[in-house]
């Protein structure tokens, strides 16, 4: 018997088209992963823009529009004098 006859007779777990179907499955899986990662990246960029805009808005909300320092507009109340000892 030839070696090829023995291999084809016993099979050795090899079947026609298995490698090709596995390759097409891998292509499909990779395509899905790429699409999911692209969507996640888009969402991540939008979240970064929103959080940045919120940070800037909060920073601007703390400032007083007149440009006068807050310590002048809202001075601290003077402390009551303590008794002399």
SEKE-105220 format. One record per atom (N, C-alpha, C): x, y, z; residue in three letters; residue number from 1; atom name. Coordinates in Angstrom, 3 decimals. Layout:
N
<<X; Y; Z>; ALA; NUM; CA>
...
This chain:
85
<<0.847; -1.192; 0.000>; UNK; 1; N>
<<0.000; 0.000; 0.000>; UNK; 1; CA>
<<0.886; 1.247; 0.000>; UNK; 1; C>
<<0.405; 2.191; -0.683>; UNK; 2; N>
<<1.101; 3.467; -0.698>; UNK; 2; CA>
<<0.743; 4.253; 0.551>; UNK; 2; C>
<<1.572; 5.215; 0.892>; UNK; 3; N>
<<1.326; 6.037; 2.086>; UNK; 3; CA>
<<0.036; 6.834; 1.923>; UNK; 3; C>
<<-0.218; 7.342; 0.733>; UNK; 4; N>
<<-1.432; 8.128; 0.507>; UNK; 4; CA>
<<-2.686; 7.285; 0.676>; UNK; 4; C>
<<-2.617; 6.019; 0.297>; UNK; 5; N>
<<-3.765; 5.134; 0.473>; UNK; 5; CA>
<<-4.030; 4.891; 1.956>; UNK; 5; C>
<<-2.968; 4.731; 2.711>; UNK; 6; N>
<<-3.123; 4.497; 4.156>; UNK; 6; CA>
<<-3.726; 5.730; 4.810>; UNK; 6; C>
<<-3.223; 6.893; 4.436>; UNK; 7; N>
<<-3.738; 8.132; 5.022>; UNK; 7; CA>
<<-5.206; 8.321; 4.657>; UNK; 7; C>
<<-5.555; 8.104; 3.395>; UNK; 8; N>
<<-6.934; 8.304; 2.985>; UNK; 8; CA>
<<-7.844; 7.221; 3.559>; UNK; 8; C>
<<-7.292; 6.037; 3.797>; UNK; 9; N>
<<-8.093; 4.945; 4.340>; UNK; 9; CA>
<<-8.438; 5.194; 5.801>; UNK; 9; C>
<<-7.439; 5.561; 6.562>; UNK; 10; N>
<<-7.669; 5.771; 7.994>; UNK; 10; CA>
<<-8.260; 7.147; 8.276>; UNK; 10; C>
<<-7.971; 8.100; 7.444>; UNK; 11; N>
<<-8.540; 9.421; 7.623>; UNK; 11; CA>
<<-7.693; 10.342; 8.481>; UNK; 11; C>
<<-7.133; 9.833; 9.545>; UNK; 12; N>
<<-6.315; 10.632; 10.465>; UNK; 12; CA>
<<-6.997; 11.934; 10.867>; UNK; 12; C>
<<-8.296; 11.927; 10.960>; UNK; 13; N>
<<-9.029; 13.109; 11.415>; UNK; 13; CA>
<<-9.082; 14.229; 10.393>; UNK; 13; C>
<<-8.598; 13.996; 9.205>; UNK; 14; N>
<<-8.607; 15.048; 8.196>; UNK; 14; CA>
<<-9.809; 14.857; 7.283>; UNK; 14; C>
<<-10.523; 15.918; 7.062>; UNK; 15; N>
<<-11.662; 15.882; 6.154>; UNK; 15; CA>
<<-11.535; 17.037; 5.183>; UNK; 15; C>
<<-12.115; 16.858; 4.038>; UNK; 16; N>
<<-12.033; 17.909; 3.029>; UNK; 16; CA>
<<-12.896; 19.105; 3.429>; UNK; 16; C>
<<-12.347; 20.287; 3.198>; UNK; 17; N>
<<-13.116; 21.513; 3.413>; UNK; 17; CA>
<<-13.168; 21.991; 4.848>; UNK; 17; C>
<<-12.639; 21.234; 5.784>; UNK; 18; N>
<<-12.705; 21.652; 7.189>; UNK; 18; CA>
<<-11.865; 22.897; 7.412>; UNK; 18; C>
<<-10.657; 22.905; 6.871>; UNK; 19; N>
<<-9.786; 24.061; 7.051>; UNK; 19; CA>
<<-10.389; 25.297; 6.394>; UNK; 19; C>
<<-11.020; 25.122; 5.249>; UNK; 20; N>
<<-11.635; 26.261; 4.574>; UNK; 20; CA>
<<-12.810; 26.800; 5.369>; UNK; 20; C>
<<-13.618; 25.904; 5.939>; UNK; 21; N>
<<-14.763; 26.381; 6.721>; UNK; 21; CA>
<<-14.283; 27.061; 7.998>; UNK; 21; C>
<<-13.211; 26.532; 8.597>; UNK; 22; N>
<<-12.653; 27.154; 9.795>; UNK; 22; CA>
<<-12.113; 28.541; 9.454>; UNK; 22; C>
<<-11.505; 28.666; 8.289>; UNK; 23; N>
<<-10.974; 29.954; 7.843>; UNK; 23; CA>
<<-12.101; 30.958; 7.633>; UNK; 23; C>
<<-13.191; 30.533; 7.047>; UNK; 24; N>
<<-14.314; 31.455; 6.821>; UNK; 24; CA>
<<-14.969; 31.842; 8.146>; UNK; 24; C>
<<-15.025; 30.899; 9.107>; UNK; 25; N>
<<-15.558; 31.231; 10.430>; UNK; 25; CA>
<<-14.679; 32.275; 11.105>; UNK; 25; C>
<<-13.357; 32.111; 10.991>; UNK; 26; N>
<<-12.442; 33.083; 11.583>; UNK; 26; CA>
<<-12.624; 34.466; 10.958>; UNK; 26; C>
<<-12.807; 34.494; 9.643>; UNK; 27; N>
<<-13.025; 35.772; 8.958>; UNK; 27; CA>
<<-14.298; 36.439; 9.471>; UNK; 27; C>
<<-15.355; 35.663; 9.622>; UNK; 28; N>
<<-16.630; 36.199; 10.107>; UNK; 28; CA>
<<-16.488; 36.714; 11.540>; UNK; 28; C>
<<-15.808; 35.935; 12.382>; UNK; 29; N>
<<-15.598; 36.345; 13.784>; UNK; 29; CA>
<<-14.785; 37.627; 13.847>; UNK; 29; C>
<<-13.714; 37.714; 13.055>; UNK; 30; N>
<<-12.887; 38.916; 13.060>; UNK; 30; CA>
<<-13.663; 40.130; 12.563>; UNK; 30; C>
<<-14.515; 39.930; 11.572>; UNK; 31; N>
<<-15.328; 41.024; 11.064>; UNK; 31; CA>
<<-16.253; 41.540; 12.167>; UNK; 31; C>
<<-16.875; 40.630; 12.897>; UNK; 32; N>
<<-17.756; 41.034; 13.998>; UNK; 32; CA>
<<-16.986; 41.777; 15.081>; UNK; 32; C>
<<-15.806; 41.281; 15.422>; UNK; 33; N>
<<-14.992; 41.944; 16.443>; UNK; 33; CA>
<<-14.609; 43.361; 16.006>; UNK; 33; C>
<<-14.233; 43.499; 14.729>; UNK; 34; N>
<<-13.865; 44.822; 14.231>; UNK; 34; CA>
<<-15.040; 45.787; 14.326>; UNK; 34; C>
<<-16.236; 45.322; 13.958>; UNK; 35; N>
<<-17.426; 46.185; 14.027>; UNK; 35; CA>
<<-17.731; 46.585; 15.464>; UNK; 35; C>
<<-17.649; 45.642; 16.384>; UNK; 36; N>
<<-17.934; 45.935; 17.795>; UNK; 36; CA>
<<-16.916; 46.928; 18.344>; UNK; 36; C>
<<-15.629; 46.711; 18.032>; UNK; 37; N>
<<-14.598; 47.633; 18.515>; UNK; 37; CA>
<<-14.784; 49.031; 17.936>; UNK; 37; C>
<<-15.201; 49.112; 16.691>; UNK; 38; N>
<<-15.430; 50.409; 16.063>; UNK; 38; CA>
<<-16.568; 51.148; 16.768>; UNK; 38; C>
<<-17.641; 50.429; 17.083>; UNK; 39; N>
<<-18.765; 51.042; 17.791>; UNK; 39; CA>
<<-18.355; 51.494; 19.193>; UNK; 39; C>
<<-17.581; 50.658; 19.884>; UNK; 40; N>
<<-17.138; 51.023; 21.228>; UNK; 40; CA>
<<-16.247; 52.254; 21.198>; UNK; 40; C>
<<-15.363; 52.339; 20.196>; UNK; 41; N>
<<-14.497; 53.506; 20.070>; UNK; 41; CA>
<<-15.309; 54.768; 19.824>; UNK; 41; C>
<<-16.332; 54.660; 18.974>; UNK; 42; N>
<<-17.189; 55.811; 18.700>; UNK; 42; CA>
<<-17.891; 56.255; 19.974>; UNK; 42; C>
<<-18.430; 55.315; 20.729>; UNK; 43; N>
<<-19.108; 55.653; 21.985>; UNK; 43; CA>
<<-18.135; 56.261; 22.981>; UNK; 43; C>
<<-16.924; 55.712; 23.039>; UNK; 44; N>
<<-15.915; 56.224; 23.960>; UNK; 44; CA>
<<-15.569; 57.672; 23.634>; UNK; 44; C>
<<-15.428; 57.996; 22.351>; UNK; 45; N>
<<-15.117; 59.367; 21.947>; UNK; 45; CA>
<<-16.245; 60.313; 22.332>; UNK; 45; C>
<<-17.493; 59.874; 22.156>; UNK; 46; N>
<<-18.628; 60.720; 22.522>; UNK; 46; CA>
<<-18.663; 60.952; 24.028>; UNK; 46; C>
<<-18.373; 59.918; 24.813>; UNK; 47; N>
<<-18.368; 60.065; 26.264>; UNK; 47; CA>
<<-17.267; 61.018; 26.709>; UNK; 47; C>
<<-16.116; 60.955; 26.059>; UNK; 48; N>
<<-15.018; 61.863; 26.403>; UNK; 48; CA>
<<-15.406; 63.304; 26.096>; UNK; 48; C>
<<-16.055; 63.537; 24.948>; UNK; 49; N>
<<-16.498; 64.890; 24.599>; UNK; 49; CA>
<<-17.504; 65.422; 25.618>; UNK; 49; C>
<<-18.459; 64.582; 26.006>; UNK; 50; N>
<<-19.494; 65.008; 26.949>; UNK; 50; CA>
<<-18.881; 65.317; 28.306>; UNK; 50; C>
<<-18.003; 64.437; 28.794>; UNK; 51; N>
<<-17.405; 64.671; 30.113>; UNK; 51; CA>
<<-16.522; 65.908; 30.091>; UNK; 51; C>
<<-15.826; 66.150; 28.990>; UNK; 52; N>
<<-15.003; 67.347; 28.870>; UNK; 52; CA>
<<-15.873; 68.600; 28.880>; UNK; 52; C>
<<-16.977; 68.567; 28.143>; UNK; 53; N>
<<-17.891; 69.713; 28.113>; UNK; 53; CA>
<<-18.480; 69.965; 29.499>; UNK; 53; C>
<<-18.810; 68.899; 30.229>; UNK; 54; N>
<<-19.345; 69.061; 31.587>; UNK; 54; CA>
<<-18.317; 69.684; 32.512>; UNK; 54; C>
<<-17.067; 69.229; 32.404>; UNK; 55; N>
<<-16.005; 69.783; 33.248>; UNK; 55; CA>
<<-15.825; 71.280; 32.989>; UNK; 55; C>
<<-15.810; 71.654; 31.714>; UNK; 56; N>
<<-15.638; 73.064; 31.359>; UNK; 56; CA>
<<-16.825; 73.889; 31.845>; UNK; 56; C>
<<-18.046; 73.350; 31.687>; UNK; 57; N>
<<-19.246; 74.067; 32.144>; UNK; 57; CA>
<<-19.230; 74.266; 33.649>; UNK; 57; C>
<<-18.816; 73.254; 34.403>; UNK; 58; N>
<<-18.743; 73.387; 35.859>; UNK; 58; CA>
<<-17.680; 74.400; 36.267>; UNK; 58; C>
<<-16.574; 74.404; 35.556>; UNK; 59; N>
<<-15.504; 75.351; 35.854>; UNK; 59; CA>
<<-15.975; 76.778; 35.607>; UNK; 59; C>
<<-16.687; 76.988; 34.496>; UNK; 60; N>
<<-17.184; 78.325; 34.172>; UNK; 60; CA>
<<-18.299; 78.750; 35.114>; UNK; 60; C>
<<-19.076; 77.805; 35.622>; UNK; 61; N>
<<-20.175; 78.134; 36.529>; UNK; 61; CA>
<<-19.650; 78.645; 37.866>; UNK; 61; C>
<<-18.451; 78.223; 38.252>; UNK; 62; N>
<<-17.877; 78.679; 39.524>; UNK; 62; CA>
<<-17.344; 80.102; 39.427>; UNK; 62; C>
<<-17.046; 80.563; 38.231>; UNK; 63; N>
<<-16.497; 81.903; 38.061>; UNK; 63; CA>
<<-17.619; 82.933; 38.086>; UNK; 63; C>
<<-17.279; 84.114; 38.573>; UNK; 64; N>
<<-18.246; 85.209; 38.582>; UNK; 64; CA>
<<-18.007; 86.041; 37.335>; UNK; 64; C>
<<-19.062; 86.371; 36.636>; UNK; 65; N>
<<-18.953; 87.004; 35.327>; UNK; 65; CA>
<<-18.366; 88.408; 35.384>; UNK; 65; C>
<<-18.420; 89.079; 36.541>; UNK; 66; N>
<<-17.947; 90.465; 36.621>; UNK; 66; CA>
<<-16.428; 90.556; 36.561>; UNK; 66; C>
<<-15.758; 89.494; 36.874>; UNK; 67; N>
<<-14.306; 89.539; 36.890>; UNK; 67; CA>
<<-13.765; 89.993; 38.233>; UNK; 67; C>
<<-14.653; 90.407; 39.135>; UNK; 68; N>
<<-14.230; 90.822; 40.474>; UNK; 68; CA>
<<-13.999; 89.558; 41.300>; UNK; 68; C>
<<-12.904; 89.494; 42.033>; UNK; 69; N>
<<-12.649; 88.288; 42.831>; UNK; 69; CA>
<<-13.769; 88.022; 43.832>; UNK; 69; C>
<<-14.013; 86.787; 44.069>; UNK; 70; N>
<<-15.119; 86.382; 44.935>; UNK; 70; CA>
<<-14.907; 86.848; 46.376>; UNK; 70; C>
<<-13.665; 86.958; 46.810>; UNK; 71; N>
<<-13.419; 87.386; 48.199>; UNK; 71; CA>
<<-13.848; 88.830; 48.430>; UNK; 71; C>
<<-13.913; 89.638; 47.342>; UNK; 72; N>
<<-14.384; 91.012; 47.483>; UNK; 72; CA>
<<-15.902; 91.051; 47.478>; UNK; 72; C>
<<-16.518; 90.223; 46.636>; UNK; 73; N>
<<-17.974; 90.207; 46.568>; UNK; 73; CA>
<<-18.605; 89.568; 47.798>; UNK; 73; C>
<<-17.966; 88.544; 48.339>; UNK; 74; N>
<<-18.491; 87.831; 49.505>; UNK; 74; CA>
<<-17.436; 87.821; 50.613>; UNK; 74; C>
<<-17.241; 88.952; 51.269>; UNK; 75; N>
<<-16.202; 88.972; 52.313>; UNK; 75; CA>
<<-16.617; 88.110; 53.497>; UNK; 75; C>
<<-15.619; 87.627; 54.201>; UNK; 76; N>
<<-15.904; 86.834; 55.393>; UNK; 76; CA>
<<-16.400; 87.753; 56.492>; UNK; 76; C>
<<-17.285; 87.224; 57.313>; UNK; 77; N>
<<-17.802; 87.977; 58.428>; UNK; 77; CA>
<<-16.674; 88.144; 59.461>; UNK; 77; C>
<<-16.540; 89.354; 59.992>; UNK; 78; N>
<<-15.470; 89.544; 61.001>; UNK; 78; CA>
<<-15.761; 88.715; 62.241>; UNK; 78; C>
<<-14.712; 88.238; 62.837>; UNK; 79; N>
<<-14.838; 87.434; 64.048>; UNK; 79; CA>
<<-15.180; 88.354; 65.226>; UNK; 79; C>
<<-15.969; 87.841; 66.120>; UNK; 80; N>
<<-16.298; 88.615; 67.332>; UNK; 80; CA>
<<-15.028; 88.743; 68.165>; UNK; 80; C>
<<-14.804; 89.910; 68.752>; UNK; 81; N>
<<-13.589; 90.092; 69.551>; UNK; 81; CA>
<<-13.614; 89.210; 70.792>; UNK; 81; C>
<<-12.461; 88.689; 71.095>; UNK; 82; N>
<<-12.347; 87.838; 72.290>; UNK; 82; CA>
<<-12.057; 88.728; 73.509>; UNK; 82; C>
<<-12.472; 88.247; 74.626>; UNK; 83; N>
<<-12.220; 88.976; 75.859>; UNK; 83; CA>
<<-10.732; 89.005; 76.168>; UNK; 83; C>
<<-10.296; 90.117; 76.766>; UNK; 84; N>
<<-8.894; 90.211; 77.109>; UNK; 84; CA>
<<-8.588; 89.370; 78.332>; UNK; 84; C>
<<-7.444; 88.820; 78.339>; UNK; 85; N>
<<-7.096; 87.960; 79.463>; UNK; 85; CA>
<<-6.108; 88.607; 80.372>; UNK; 85; C>
